[in-house]
Amino acid sequence: MPFILTPMVNILIGYVATVVLNIIPSPAIGVPWTTPGPLIPFLATGGNWLALIVGLVCLAVSVLIYLPFVIASNRVLEKENDK
């Protein structure tokens, strides 16, 4: 579930920041796929610092979305190990 939800939420955040609020320019530079996630919007917009902040916000939101699922998975593993 978080594997599908997280990209959708991040795309929505990027869309709102780029098109609706117009606080960051549209990405115009191709960035290699091996670039760390939060740096991609920063480099793709030509070094816009607000784009870096949006990238970090997306990372934080991703962690918050995944966190309950990781905690639940750890609890299940703990119960299986206790048996």
The first five atom37 places (N, CA, C, CB, O) and aatype in JSON, in Angstrom:
{
  "aatype": [12, 14, 13, 9, 10, 16, 14, 12, 19, 2, 9, 10, 9, 7, 18, 19, 0, 16, 19, 19, 10, 2, 9, 9, 14, 15, 14, 0, 9, 7, 19, 14, 17, 16, 16, 14, 7, 14, 10, 9, 14, 13, 10, 0, 16, 7, 7, 2, 17, 10, 0, 10, 9, 19, 7, 10, 19, 4, 10, 0, 19, 15, 19, 10, 9, 18, 10, 14, 13, 19, 9, 0, 15, 2, 1, 19, 10, 6, 11, 6, 2, 3, 11],
  "atom_mask": [
    [1, 1, 1, 1, 1],
    [1, 1, 1, 1, 1],
    [1, 1, 1, 1, 1],
    [1, 1, 1, 1, 1],
    [1, 1, 1, 1, 1],
    [1, 1, 1, 1, 1],
    [1, 1, 1, 1, 1],
    [1, 1, 1, 1, 1],
    [1, 1, 1, 1, 1],
    [1, 1, 1, 1, 1],
    [1, 1, 1, 1, 1],
    [1, 1, 1, 1, 1],
    [1, 1, 1, 1, 1],
    [1, 1, 1, 0, 1],
    [1, 1, 1, 1, 1],
    [1, 1, 1, 1, 1],
    [1, 1, 1, 1, 1],
    [1, 1, 1, 1, 1],
    [1, 1, 1, 1, 1],
    [1, 1, 1, 1, 1],
    [1, 1, 1, 1, 1],
    [1, 1, 1, 1, 1],
    [1, 1, 1, 1, 1],
    [1, 1, 1, 1, 1],
    [1, 1, 1, 1, 1],
    [1, 1, 1, 1, 1],
    [1, 1, 1, 1, 1],
    [1, 1, 1, 1, 1],
    [1, 1, 1, 1, 1],
    [1, 1, 1, 0, 1],
    [1, 1, 1, 1, 1],
    [1, 1, 1, 1, 1],
    [1, 1, 1, 1, 1],
    [1, 1, 1, 1, 1],
    [1, 1, 1, 1, 1],
    [1, 1, 1, 1, 1],
    [1, 1, 1, 0, 1],
    [1, 1, 1, 1, 1],
    [1, 1, 1, 1, 1],
    [1, 1, 1, 1, 1],
    [1, 1, 1, 1, 1],
    [1, 1, 1, 1, 1],
    [1, 1, 1, 1, 1],
    [1, 1, 1, 1, 1],
    [1, 1, 1, 1, 1],
    [1, 1, 1, 0, 1],
    [1, 1, 1, 0, 1],
    [1, 1, 1, 1, 1],
    [1, 1, 1, 1, 1],
    [1, 1, 1, 1, 1],
    [1, 1, 1, 1, 1],
    [1, 1, 1, 1, 1],
    [1, 1, 1, 1, 1],
    [1, 1, 1, 1, 1],
    [1, 1, 1, 0, 1],
    [1, 1, 1, 1, 1],
    [1, 1, 1, 1, 1],
    [1, 1, 1, 1, 1],
    [1, 1, 1, 1, 1],
    [1, 1, 1, 1, 1],
    [1, 1, 1, 1, 1],
    [1, 1, 1, 1, 1],
    [1, 1, 1, 1, 1],
    [1, 1, 1, 1, 1],
    [1, 1, 1, 1, 1],
    [1, 1, 1, 1, 1],
    [1, 1, 1, 1, 1],
    [1, 1, 1, 1, 1],
    [1, 1, 1, 1, 1],
    [1, 1, 1, 1, 1],
    [1, 1, 1, 1, 1],
    [1, 1, 1, 1, 1],
    [1, 1, 1, 1, 1],
    [1, 1, 1, 1, 1],
    [1, 1, 1, 1, 1],
    [1, 1, 1, 1, 1],
    [1, 1, 1, 1, 1],
    [1, 1, 1, 1, 1],
    [1, 1, 1, 1, 1],
    [1, 1, 1, 1, 1],
    [1, 1, 1, 1, 1],
    [1, 1, 1, 1, 1],
    [1, 1, 1, 1, 1]
  ],
  "atom_positions": [
    [[0.8, -1.2, 0.0], [0.0, 0.0, 0.0], [0.85, 1.28, 0.0], [-0.92, -0.01, 1.19], [0.58, 2.18, -0.8]],
    [[1.88, 1.41, 0.86], [2.68, 2.64, 0.82], [3.47, 2.76, -0.48], [3.63, 2.68, 2.02], [3.83, 3.86, -0.9]],
    [[3.75, 1.61, -1.1], [4.49, 1.61, -2.36], [3.71, 2.33, -3.46], [4.81, 0.17, -2.8], [4.31, 2.9, -4.37]],
    [[2.39, 2.3, -3.38], [1.54, 2.97, -4.36], [1.16, 4.37, -3.88], [0.27, 2.15, -4.63], [1.12, 5.31, -4.68]],
    [[0.89, 4.53, -2.6], [0.44, 5.79, -2.04], [1.52, 6.87, -2.04], [-0.06, 5.58, -0.64], [1.25, 8.03, -2.35]],
    [[2.74, 6.5, -1.7], [3.82, 7.48, -1.55], [4.12, 8.24, -2.85], [5.06, 6.78, -1.08], [4.18, 9.47, -2.81]],
    [[4.31, 7.56, -3.98], [4.57, 8.34, -5.2], [3.41, 9.26, -5.58], [4.86, 7.4, -6.36], [3.62, 10.36, -6.08]],
    [[2.19, 8.81, -5.34], [1.03, 9.65, -5.67], [1.03, 10.93, -4.83], [-0.28, 8.86, -5.44], [0.78, 12.02, -5.35]],
    [[1.32, 10.8, -3.55], [1.36, 11.98, -2.67], [2.52, 12.89, -3.05], [1.49, 11.54, -1.18], [2.36, 14.12, -3.07]],
    [[3.68, 12.32, -3.36], [4.84, 13.13, -3.74], [4.6, 13.87, -5.06], [6.08, 12.26, -3.86], [5.0, 15.02, -5.21]],
    [[3.95, 13.21, -6.0], [3.62, 13.88, -7.26], [2.66, 15.03, -7.01], [3.01, 12.87, -8.27], [2.79, 16.1, -7.61]],
    [[1.71, 14.82, -6.13], [0.76, 15.88, -5.79], [1.47, 17.07, -5.14], [-0.33, 15.34, -4.85], [1.17, 18.22, -5.46]],
    [[2.4, 16.8, -4.25], [3.17, 17.87, -3.61], [3.97, 18.64, -4.66], [4.12, 17.29, -2.51], [3.98, 19.87, -4.66]],
    [[4.64, 17.92, -5.55], [5.41, 18.58, -6.6], [4.55, 19.38, -7.55], [0.0, 0.0, 0.0], [4.93, 20.48, -7.97]],
    [[3.38, 18.84, -7.88], [2.46, 19.55, -8.78], [1.97, 20.85, -8.13], [1.25, 18.66, -9.13], [1.94, 21.9, -8.77]],
    [[1.59, 20.76, -6.88], [1.1, 21.95, -6.18], [2.2, 23.0, -6.09], [0.59, 21.58, -4.77], [1.94, 24.18, -6.3]],
    [[3.43, 22.58, -5.76], [4.53, 23.53, -5.63], [4.92, 24.15, -6.97], [5.74, 22.85, -5.01], [5.33, 25.31, -7.02]],
    [[4.78, 23.38, -8.05], [5.22, 23.86, -9.36], [4.13, 24.62, -10.1], [5.68, 22.71, -10.19], [4.36, 25.72, -10.6]],
    [[2.94, 24.04, -10.18], [1.89, 24.61, -11.03], [0.93, 25.5, -10.26], [1.11, 23.5, -11.7], [0.63, 26.62, -10.69]],
    [[0.45, 25.02, -9.13], [-0.58, 25.77, -8.4], [0.01, 26.98, -7.68], [-1.29, 24.86, -7.4], [-0.45, 28.1, -7.87]],
    [[1.03, 26.76, -6.85], [1.63, 27.85, -6.08], [2.73, 28.59, -6.85], [2.2, 27.32, -4.79], [3.04, 29.74, -6.53]],
    [[3.3, 27.95, -7.85], [4.35, 28.54, -8.69], [5.55, 29.01, -7.86], [3.78, 29.7, -9.5], [6.12, 30.06, -8.14]],
    [[5.92, 28.24, -6.83], [7.06, 28.63, -5.99], [8.37, 28.06, -6.5], [6.83, 28.18, -4.56], [9.44, 28.54, -6.13]],
    [[8.32, 27.04, -7.35], [9.53, 26.51, -7.97], [9.31, 26.43, -9.48], [9.9, 25.1, -7.37], [8.19, 26.21, -9.93]],
    [[10.39, 26.61, -10.25], [10.24, 26.52, -11.7], [10.07, 25.06, -12.15], [11.45, 27.15, -12.41], [10.42, 24.13, -11.42]],
    [[9.54, 24.89, -13.33], [9.41, 23.54, -13.88], [10.79, 22.96, -14.12], [8.57, 23.56, -15.19], [11.7, 23.68, -14.55]],
    [[10.98, 21.67, -13.87], [12.28, 21.05, -14.13], [12.62, 21.15, -15.62], [12.28, 19.56, -13.68], [11.79, 20.85, -16.48]],
    [[13.84, 21.55, -15.91], [14.26, 21.73, -17.3], [15.54, 20.98, -17.63], [14.44, 23.2, -17.6], [15.96, 20.96, -18.78]],
    [[16.16, 20.38, -16.64], [17.44, 19.7, -16.83], [17.27, 18.23, -16.47], [18.56, 20.36, -15.98], [16.73, 17.91, -15.42]],
    [[17.74, 17.35, -17.34], [17.7, 15.92, -17.05], [18.74, 15.57, -16.01], [0.0, 0.0, 0.0], [19.9, 15.98, -16.1]],
    [[18.33, 14.81, -15.01], [19.21, 14.42, -13.92], [19.36, 12.91, -13.96], [18.65, 14.9, -12.53], [18.37, 12.2, -14.13]],
    [[20.58, 12.39, -13.81], [20.76, 10.93, -13.83], [19.93, 10.25, -12.75], [22.25, 10.57, -13.64], [19.72, 10.81, -11.68]],
    [[19.46, 9.05, -13.04], [18.59, 8.33, -12.12], [19.32, 7.93, -10.84], [18.02, 7.1, -12.79], [18.67, 7.59, -9.85]],
    [[20.63, 7.95, -10.84], [21.38, 7.55, -9.65], [21.56, 8.69, -8.65], [22.75, 7.03, -10.06], [22.17, 8.5, -7.59]],
    [[21.03, 9.86, -8.97], [21.11, 11.01, -8.07], [20.23, 10.77, -6.84], [20.69, 12.31, -8.8], [19.1, 10.3, -6.99]],
    [[20.71, 11.09, -5.65], [19.87, 10.94, -4.45], [18.57, 11.74, -4.57], [20.65, 11.38, -3.2], [18.57, 12.85, -5.09]],
    [[17.49, 11.16, -4.09], [16.14, 11.7, -4.26], [15.94, 13.18, -4.01], [0.0, 0.0, 0.0], [15.47, 13.87, -4.91]],
    [[16.28, 13.7, -2.83], [16.0, 15.12, -2.57], [16.81, 16.07, -3.45], [16.29, 15.43, -1.12], [16.41, 17.23, -3.62]],
    [[17.91, 15.61, -4.01], [18.71, 16.49, -4.87], [18.16, 16.6, -6.28], [20.13, 15.99, -4.93], [18.49, 17.54, -7.0]],
    [[17.32, 15.67, -6.69], [16.8, 15.68, -8.06], [16.06, 16.97, -8.38], [15.88, 14.48, -8.27], [16.38, 17.6, -9.39]],
    [[15.08, 17.42, -7.57], [14.4, 18.68, -7.93], [15.34, 19.88, -7.89], [13.23, 18.92, -6.99], [15.2, 20.81, -8.69]],
    [[16.29, 19.87, -6.97], [17.25, 20.98, -6.87], [18.08, 21.1, -8.14], [18.18, 20.79, -5.65], [18.22, 22.19, -8.7]],
    [[18.63, 19.99, -8.6], [19.46, 20.01, -9.8], [18.63, 20.2, -11.07], [20.26, 18.72, -9.9], [19.07, 20.87, -12.0]],
    [[17.43, 19.61, -11.12], [16.59, 19.7, -12.31], [16.06, 21.11, -12.55], [15.43, 18.74, -12.2], [15.72, 21.46, -13.68]],
    [[15.98, 21.9, -11.5], [15.49, 23.28, -11.65], [16.64, 24.27, -11.76], [14.59, 23.65, -10.47], [16.42, 25.48, -11.71]],
    [[17.85, 23.78, -11.91], [18.99, 24.68, -12.08], [19.51, 25.25, -10.78], [0.0, 0.0, 0.0], [20.13, 26.31, -10.78]],
    [[19.26, 24.57, -9.66], [19.79, 25.01, -8.38], [18.84, 25.87, -7.56], [0.0, 0.0, 0.0], [19.28, 26.69, -6.76]],
    [[17.55, 25.7, -7.76], [16.56, 26.45, -6.98], [16.47, 25.87, -5.58], [15.17, 26.43, -7.68], [16.17, 24.69, -5.41]],
    [[16.73, 26.71, -4.56], [16.75, 26.22, -3.18], [15.37, 25.8, -2.68], [17.31, 27.29, -2.27], [15.26, 24.88, -1.86]],
    [[14.33, 26.44, -3.16], [12.98, 26.03, -2.77], [12.67, 24.63, -3.29], [11.93, 27.03, -3.28], [11.94, 23.87, -2.65]],
    [[13.22, 24.29, -4.45], [13.03, 22.94, -4.99], [13.7, 21.91, -4.08], [13.59, 22.84, -6.43], [13.16, 20.82, -3.88]],
    [[14.86, 22.25, -3.53], [15.52, 21.36, -2.58], [14.65, 21.16, -1.35], [16.89, 21.91, -2.18], [14.54, 20.04, -0.84]],
    [[14.04, 22.22, -0.86], [13.16, 22.12, 0.31], [11.95, 21.25, -0.01], [12.7, 23.53, 0.77], [11.54, 20.43, 0.81]],
    [[11.38, 21.42, -1.2], [10.25, 20.58, -1.61], [10.68, 19.12, -1.68], [9.67, 21.04, -2.98], [9.93, 18.23, -1.29]],
    [[11.89, 18.86, -2.18], [12.41, 17.5, -2.22], [12.56, 16.9, -0.83], [0.0, 0.0, 0.0], [12.26, 15.73, -0.61]],
    [[13.03, 17.71, 0.12], [13.17, 17.24, 1.5], [11.8, 17.02, 2.15], [13.99, 18.23, 2.32], [11.63, 16.09, 2.95]],
    [[10.84, 17.86, 1.81], [9.47, 17.68, 2.32], [8.91, 16.36, 1.79], [8.55, 18.87, 1.91], [8.28, 15.61, 2.53]],
    [[9.14, 16.09, 0.51], [8.68, 14.82, -0.07], [9.33, 13.63, 0.63], [8.98, 14.78, -1.59], [8.68, 12.61, 0.86]],
    [[10.6, 13.74, 0.95], [11.28, 12.67, 1.67], [10.66, 12.47, 3.05], [12.78, 12.96, 1.8], [10.43, 11.34, 3.46]],
    [[10.4, 13.56, 3.76], [9.81, 13.46, 5.09], [8.4, 12.86, 5.02], [9.76, 14.84, 5.76], [8.04, 12.03, 5.86]],
    [[7.62, 13.26, 4.04], [6.27, 12.71, 3.87], [6.35, 11.22, 3.55], [5.5, 13.47, 2.75], [5.55, 10.43, 4.05]],
    [[7.32, 10.84, 2.73], [7.5, 9.42, 2.4], [7.8, 8.6, 3.64], [8.63, 9.25, 1.37], [7.25, 7.51, 3.82]],
    [[8.67, 9.12, 4.49], [8.99, 8.41, 5.73], [7.76, 8.29, 6.61], [10.12, 9.14, 6.49], [7.52, 7.24, 7.21]],
    [[6.98, 9.34, 6.7], [5.78, 9.31, 7.54], [4.73, 8.34, 7.0], [5.18, 10.71, 7.65], [3.98, 7.73, 7.77]],
    [[4.67, 8.2, 5.68], [3.71, 7.25, 5.1], [4.16, 5.82, 5.35], [3.55, 7.5, 3.58], [3.34, 4.96, 5.69]],
    [[5.44, 5.55, 5.21], [5.95, 4.19, 5.38], [6.03, 3.77, 6.85], [7.32, 4.08, 4.74], [5.94, 2.58, 7.15]],
    [[6.21, 4.71, 7.76], [6.47, 4.41, 9.16], [5.44, 3.47, 9.81], [6.51, 5.68, 9.92], [5.86, 2.52, 10.47]],
    [[4.14, 3.69, 9.68], [3.2, 2.77, 10.33], [3.29, 1.35, 9.78], [1.78, 3.28, 10.17], [3.08, 0.38, 10.52]],
    [[3.6, 1.21, 8.51], [3.7, -0.12, 7.91], [4.96, -0.84, 8.38], [3.69, -0.01, 6.39], [4.94, -2.06, 8.59]],
    [[6.03, -0.11, 8.54], [7.28, -0.71, 9.05], [7.09, -1.12, 10.51], [8.47, 0.28, 8.91], [7.54, -2.19, 10.92]],
    [[6.45, -0.28, 11.3], [6.2, -0.61, 12.7], [5.32, -1.84, 12.81], [5.55, 0.59, 13.44], [5.6, -2.73, 13.62]],
    [[4.27, -1.92, 12.01], [3.38, -3.08, 12.03], [4.13, -4.34, 11.61], [2.16, -2.86, 11.11], [3.93, -5.41, 12.2]],
    [[4.97, -4.23, 10.61], [5.76, -5.38, 10.16], [6.71, -5.85, 11.26], [6.55, -5.02, 8.9], [6.87, -7.06, 11.47]],
    [[7.33, -4.92, 11.96], [8.24, -5.29, 13.05], [7.49, -5.98, 14.18], [8.97, -4.04, 13.58], [8.01, -6.93, 14.78]],
    [[6.29, -5.52, 14.48], [5.5, -6.16, 15.54], [5.14, -7.6, 15.16], [4.23, -5.36, 15.83], [5.2, -8.49, 16.0]],
    [[4.77, -7.81, 13.9], [4.44, -9.16, 13.45], [5.67, -10.06, 13.54], [3.9, -9.14, 12.0], [5.57, -11.21, 13.97]],
    [[6.82, -9.55, 13.14], [8.05, -10.35, 13.22], [8.42, -10.67, 14.67], [9.2, -9.62, 12.54], [8.9, -11.77, 14.96]],
    [[8.21, -9.72, 15.57], [8.49, -9.96, 16.98], [7.59, -11.06, 17.53], [8.31, -8.68, 17.79], [8.05, -11.92, 18.28]],
    [[6.31, -11.03, 17.16], [5.38, -12.07, 17.64], [5.74, -13.43, 17.07], [3.94, -11.71, 17.26], [5.61, -14.44, 17.76]],
    [[6.2, -13.47, 15.81], [6.6, -14.74, 15.21], [7.86, -15.29, 15.87], [6.84, -14.58, 13.7], [8.0, -16.5, 16.04]],
    [[8.77, -14.41, 16.26], [10.01, -14.84, 16.9], [9.78, -15.29, 18.33], [11.03, -13.73, 16.88], [10.54, -16.11, 18.85]],
    [[8.74, -14.77, 18.99], [8.45, -15.15, 20.36], [7.85, -16.55, 20.45], [7.5, -14.14, 20.99], [7.92, -17.18, 21.5]],
    [[7.29, -17.04, 19.37], [6.63, -18.37, 19.41], [7.61, -19.48, 19.44], [5.71, -18.56, 18.24], [7.23, -20.65, 19.47]]
  ]
}
